Amino acid sequence: MIKITLPDGSVREYNEGVTAYEVAASISQGLAKAVLAAEVNGEVWDLTRPIKQDSSLKLLKFEDEGGKKTFWHSSAHLMAEAVEEAFPDAKFWVGPPVDNGYYYDIDLNGHKLTEEDLGKLEKRMTELAAQGNKYVRTEMPKAEAVKYFTEKGDEYKLDLLQNLNDGEITFYQQGHFTDLCRGPHIPSTDYIKAIKLLSIAGAYWKGDEKNKQLTRIYGVTFPKQALLDAHLAMLEEARKNDHRTLGRELEIFTFDEEVGPGLPLWLPKGAAIIEKLERLAKDSEHEQGYVRVKTPHLAKEALYIRSGHLPYYAESMFPPMEMDGQKYYLKAMNCPHHHKIFGALPKSYRDLPMRLAEYGTCYRYEQSGELFGLMRVRSMQMNDAHIYCTKAQFAEEFMKVNELYVKYFKIFGIDKYQMRFSTHDPAKLGQKYIDNAPLWLETETMVRDVLTKSGVPYVEVADEAAFYGPKIDIQLWSSIGKEFTIATNQVDFAQAERFDLTYMNEHNEKERPIIIHRAPLGTHERFIGFLLEHYAGKFPVWLAPEQVAILPISDKYMDYAKEVQQTLRKAGLEVTLDDRAEKIGKKIRDTEIKRTPYMLVVGEKEAEAKAVAVRRQGKGDLGTIPLTDFVMQIKEEVANYL
Amino acid sequence: MIKITLPDGSVREYNEGVTAYEVAASISQGLAKAVLAAEVNGEVWDLTRPIKQDSSLKLLKFEDEGGKKTFWHSSAHLMAEAVEEAFPDAKFWVGPPVDNGYYYDIDLNGHKLTEEDLGKLEKRMTELAAQGNKYVRTEMPKAEAVKYFTEKGDEYKLDLLQNLNDGEITFYQQGHFTDLCRGPHIPSTDYIKAIKLLSIAGAYWKGDEKNKQLTRIYGVTFPKQALLDAHLAMLEEARKNDHRTLGRELEIFTFDEEVGPGLPLWLPKGAAIIEKLERLAKDSEHEQGYVRVKTPHLAKEALYIRSGHLPYYAESMFPPMEMDGQKYYLKAMNCPHHHKIFGALPKSYRDLPMRLAEYGTCYRYEQSGELFGLMRVRSMQMNDAHIYCTKAQFAEEFMKVNELYVKYFKIFGIDKYQMRFSTHDPAKLGQKYIDNAPLWLETETMVRDVLTKSGVPYVEVADEAAFYGPKIDIQLWSSIGKEFTIATNQVDFAQAERFDLTYMNEHNEKERPIIIHRAPLGTHERFIGFLLEHYAGKFPVWLAPEQVAILPISDKYMDYAKEVQQTLRKAGLEVTLDDRAEKIGKKIRDTEIKRTPYMLVVGEKEAEAKAVAVRRQGKGDLGTIPLTDFVMQIKEEVANYL
């Protein structure tokens, strides 16, 4: 008998060689139907693979990342089967799961795939799926595998085999398709109920443009048709509300060839949003006892050697400038500068927690092919702060950071979010992780307690922590269900030592502070990109880059319109005046396209009465009210955005 | 007879060969006594030099820059006379006037000058001055001058002669001292009534450390003893209130060896001042219809070639970064980026004036020896904006900028300031200045009109404009009378063409906007440096980096003290809590050193009554009032800083 430990800590006994599927079935038949794969001692396995010793076990459904990845990987094999049937001389490179589906890179021996081909492949995949063929795993000695692919004339798989040794080589077969594959896979093809092949792209073999171009086919599959329908609807919404399109239409940002790729120029409307976000962050942080700092955008090489960014992170940094016989680098992170500020003056325990905040602009090198709108850029303004605290203060500080996240989610109407809590692997202490086992356990326990107590949804992922401490990534879903990773939150017990940061404790002894890195609003670039899509450009009044548009019925009322504009400006509002010689109907239509929350129509009646005719985006005419009333109403609306 | 045109436009006739002194005397004896030199056709001359043709003439007194410079230059010669008398083998390099006096670089043949020597030299200078020796100008052919200094064995003056030609070589003699000198000088030594030799320094010949080190003696002189007394008092105050000392004491900023020289790190108290200044600027600009933008801190070489910064300004820029086969440079100015934003979308006359504002951080290379506290730095955050307007809008826009300057002067209690209006020289159109005579005249007239109408003090300086338009430098004097040049204000009619910026005018034709560059609060670095000295660290409540300090009488009242702190924080105030286990007397004394405007003492009585005992910096105890009253009072004081 072996002992199987489940995530809730309960332990069950089974015969040696039990499979995860059998464990699931021993709990309930419903569960057995829903599980796709299993995490055995932290590694994802086939449901049908025998477990031969005491193990921890987590059953994975489609909702779990490991389950979803397994499902999509198996779908890639299913697609490959259909492709091989249609194009018998096709050769296959790799077919991994990705964020929203999977792809397979295939050498089609010169055949150009059409939309029609895609439709046919999709149809055939559906038929093959219904056959319920099992995914069968077999191990094979290297010599035999090499022989197999040499006979088949498959240079791609032979290339993959080069880096594998005996004992690591497994094949998976379903129906008539066999692939060299590490696995794991779902039990059989009939788990796949809904299939969509999305697009075809060219992809150089191994990403090197000197190599042959392969055909990449993207697809997505689901265990239920309803899930596919929802996903396709989301993709269509996302296409319409792509932040790059909205950013151009609403005049939020632009790029310029002479400035450089990945370096957004924020137009006035974009900068207006930035100002509001920064004011929100600064006010929230001030109230929570943060203090602000300002640091230069570069430093000598020495600083980054101290922090450890050089040489390990050099590829993600901008190249150096040579000045006065020294190398200077643009900062890729604000932390080293903040540590210098913490260390500039002696600190006592009474100074802690010290929370240093800065909306600092960082520069990171990304390959130009990787750049994508505001989502992947080379310059980024971070809602950054570093909290220096004692071990005793850690849990409270961490809780407050957590509360700040939740406060922001509420403000921005983000209903679906998840904290992804990455922990260390005790086996890798001293290699992948800083070698301080008690500190890891202690902080991870504190973080887990805070997450549990505060009731935020979270998943725990082993062996994905940062080198210097546990890490939390924040995943958000926009109103149309598109996923974004916006911010990370990290605990750090390494940098204080590298920078020799200390404080005097109550007993007049030097101690090292624990450091929390946090950036709840992420970078302006990514967060505004997210907000554009999340709101589909219809920003709430407090955040709208153009809060009020004044539309005079004719030029005769321009003086009064300007008076209204100045009154609203003095109230701190973003307000434009449509002074074109256009009919009022056209002015209203054009303003609607700009998604401006309020339109104020002014004509003779309004000018005489010092009033405004109010139109609300999406609600239409709200009637005529005195200007002073409108100012009071909108100021109140702006102030109470919660 | 020749015609002499005076600055007020009046024309007087004199015999050919009249001197400026005679012109002054013909106006009034009092004037003749006060003038030191004269500007003849834009060039500063000796008062006694004969004028041989029709000329414009401006008489220069000590108050005029040209007069002061001449006075100090003559004082350098007087000092040289005393030095030569005391050290007959001394050789003299150059002795120019500087901002606050003059110096002379002297080869003393190995003699080490002492403080005692300085005193003796000062005494001897006073005696020589009283002799009333005339400064006599003589021209000399180059051959004769070379012969003279060769015989004298003076390699320094021979070096100077190398770059001079016949007709350019003049000597000045007073008493027993003769110097190769372009002049001009004051009429005689008895104009110099008060003398102070300030300091001795080493200075490498020609600034090159491979050369011999000369002795540099700094001095200052005045036409009245009272002026010297006031100047020395100002220097003493300035020494005590040096922004570097105050910056350290009040924890405003720091430098770090590993970050780099000239790159200030703003500590929390400094960043608090920055936040307040930015909020003032942003609110003021928003009310005046500015819109904000945000641009990256670097761009490709191509952008700066277009703007003309490269190659001409390359020495003042940071060195390039090589990336993707391109050179990228940190921005030394925000203008090129702003022009790109203006040009990103088509503009019509209805979009103008467009006022693009950004507190942009710029990077400029300064020799490390030139760096000085916050006054000469390598990174600077500018209160920048560019106004794009039509010619018809120019005067009004320029007036509004001017009003903004005056508004700020009032807010910061700057009573003494001057606008230095630099115009072009028509003779240099097409060389030093962009070749558009009518536009120069038109804009200069508009600027002059605005300056005159608004009644701000200004001086006009010919031939000091920027290449692309007239320029205004703003000179301020701190409360102790130290001078600062804080900001410039420039009109630009060149960049719109370089960037091909246009707008559609009323007749649907493309036109180029005029651009105003303006930065009323200069850079944070220089302006906060100025404010530290101006306020001697005692910032007014609205601007103070620490507005309120809470001093609990003992630990027993810490909970209430924290409650007070949180209430004040929520009111948006910068507030600290002195939680040390010190006696209240010590807490008060320590807080006074920090120049915190308000101290709130809290003990049993205050905690029970929800009150605070208020102490005001410089005023002492103001009695006990309810906390809610204090919040209202201080919020009102902060809001009404004008």
Interface residues (C-beta under 8 A of the other chain):
Chain A: E251 T254 D256 E257 E258 V259 G260 L263 P264 L265 W266 L267 P268 G270 A271 A272 I274 E275 K282 D283 H286 E287 G289 V291 R292 V293 K294 T295 P296 H297 L298 A299 K300 A302 L303 R306 F318 P319 P320 M321 E322 M323 D324 Q326 Y328 L330 H337 K340 I341 A344 L345 R350 L356 E358 T361 Y363 Y365 S368 S379 Q381 H524 R569 K570 G572 D579 R580
Chain B: E251 T254 D256 E257 E258 V259 G260 L263 P264 L265 W266 L267 P268 G270 A271 A272 I274 E275 K282 D283 H286 E287 G289 V291 R292 V293 K294 T295 P296 H297 L298 A299 K300 A302 L303 R306 F318 P319 P320 M321 E322 M323 D324 Q326 Y328 L330 H337 K340 I341 A344 L345 R350 L356 E358 T361 Y363 Y365 S368 S379 Q381 H524 R569 K570 G572 D579 R580
